[in-house]
Amino acid sequence: MESREYIKMFEAEDAHWWFVSKRKFAEVLLSAAKQSGPLKILDVGCGTGAMSVFLQQYGSVVSMDFSELALSFCKKRNLRQVCRGDALQLPFMEDSFDVVTVFDVLYHQWIKDDVLALKEFHRILKPNGKLLVTDSAFSFLSGKHDQFVLARERYTVEQMEVRLKQAGFQVCKKSYAFFFTFPVVLMVRLIERFRDKVQTDVSLPSPFVNQFFLKVITLEALLLRYIQFPWGSSILILAEKKQRMDWKN
Ligand SMILES: C[S@@+](CC[C@H](N)C(=O)[O-])C[C@H]1O[C@@H](n2cnc3c(N)ncnc32)[C@H](O)[C@@H]1O
């Protein structure tokens, strides 16, 4: 990702409605992964660290990213277990973690083979361990922002489900997210196509707009506990490691 995107992400992710909403959605899905004791969690592609800070309420969190700049921001957040690593070749032993989280990482150009990355998550998860994936949805929503963050592709829930199964996972819960804000995103993407100068999506909007979207998404997160949304600008999947796989065969 371009350096200025990490800086903008660090500045916006505590308060921007989109980042706060992502934590609300993750909370819903992680309620299914809770166990009696604290969880051992790996946050792959942790970026500038806000999601890792949020995850600490569930147990001990290892924050891993490919970018040194991202990791320097994580250290500013006082995250203790921070390491550099590639999602395609994880520096961890088999059966090491209860939960692996991958928030908006698999779509990145640095992920040359997403199924290979999913197989790596499968390898390091304990039996019945959970994988939580969020990512960008629908290629027709692709815009300038995708270029700024070096996006390779956007997914449908079905595409991700097929890849998860190829890697040995069983899907527990799946949905689209940002359903209520989808028409706005669609409109913005269409308008962008007719404008030369386009800003990144990461800048903080006015407090009124920010609060409004946050309220709308709080309602959506509440509904997500009971239903799955048929479309949205992100995908959201919780999957479980069911069986050991021998990838050499
Ligand atoms: C859009 S950011 C998401 C950051 C964070 N997960 C969040 O949701 O706020 C994508 C992150 O994935 C990281 N990344 C991309 N490819 C990676 C790879 N192969 N291994 C580890 N991290 C990677 C990037 O450096 C970037 O920090």
The ligand as an SDF file (V2000), in Angstrom:
LIG
                    3D

 27 29  0  0  0  0  0  0  0  0999 V2000
   -6.3470   -2.5180    3.8140 C   0  0  0  0  0  0  0  0  0  0  0  0
   -5.1040   -2.8670    4.9800 S   0  0  0  0  0  0  0  0  0  0  0  0
   -6.0530   -3.5990    6.2830 C   0  0  0  0  0  0  0  0  0  0  0  0
   -5.4160   -3.4010    7.6140 C   0  0  0  0  0  0  0  0  0  0  0  0
   -6.1560   -3.9990    8.8170 C   0  0  0  0  0  0  0  0  0  0  0  0
   -6.3240   -5.4320    8.6770 N   0  0  0  0  0  0  0  0  0  0  0  0
   -7.4890   -3.3320    9.0210 C   0  0  0  0  0  0  0  0  0  0  0  0
   -8.5130   -3.9430    8.7410 O   0  0  0  0  0  0  0  0  0  0  0  0
   -7.5370   -2.1990    9.4630 O   0  0  0  0  0  0  0  0  0  0  0  0
   -4.2780   -4.2950    4.2570 C   0  0  0  0  0  0  0  0  0  0  0  0
   -3.0490   -4.7030    5.0330 C   0  0  0  0  0  0  0  0  0  0  0  0
   -2.5830   -5.9740    4.5540 O   0  0  0  0  0  0  0  0  0  0  0  0
   -1.1670   -5.9510    4.5600 C   0  0  0  0  0  0  0  0  0  0  0  0
   -0.7060   -7.0050    3.6600 N   0  0  0  0  0  0  0  0  0  0  0  0
   -0.8800   -7.0850    2.3320 C   0  0  0  0  0  0  0  0  0  0  0  0
   -0.3110   -8.1970    1.8360 N   0  0  0  0  0  0  0  0  0  0  0  0
    0.2430   -8.8570    2.8870 C   0  0  0  0  0  0  0  0  0  0  0  0
    0.9780  -10.0670    3.0050 C   0  0  0  0  0  0  0  0  0  0  0  0
    1.2520  -10.8360    1.9500 N   0  0  0  0  0  0  0  0  0  0  0  0
    1.3700  -10.4510    4.2410 N   0  0  0  0  0  0  0  0  0  0  0  0
    1.0940   -9.6850    5.3270 C   0  0  0  0  0  0  0  0  0  0  0  0
    0.4190   -8.5090    5.2680 N   0  0  0  0  0  0  0  0  0  0  0  0
   -0.0080   -8.1040    4.0550 C   0  0  0  0  0  0  0  0  0  0  0  0
   -0.8280   -4.5330    4.1100 C   0  0  0  0  0  0  0  0  0  0  0  0
    0.4750   -4.1510    4.4610 O   0  0  0  0  0  0  0  0  0  0  0  0
   -1.8960   -3.7290    4.8610 C   0  0  0  0  0  0  0  0  0  0  0  0
   -1.4350   -3.3180    6.1260 O   0  0  0  0  0  0  0  0  0  0  0  0
  1  2  1  0
  2  3  1  0
  2 10  1  0
  3  4  1  0
  4  5  1  0
  5  6  1  0
  5  7  1  0
  7  8  2  0
  7  9  1  0
 10 11  1  0
 11 12  1  0
 11 26  1  0
 12 13  1  0
 13 14  1  0
 13 24  1  0
 14 15  1  0
 14 23  1  0
 15 16  2  0
 16 17  1  0
 17 18  1  0
 17 23  2  0
 18 19  1  0
 18 20  2  0
 20 21  1  0
 21 22  2  0
 22 23  1  0
 24 25  1  0
 24 26  1  0
 26 27  1  0
M  CHG  2   2   1   9  -1
M  END
$$$$
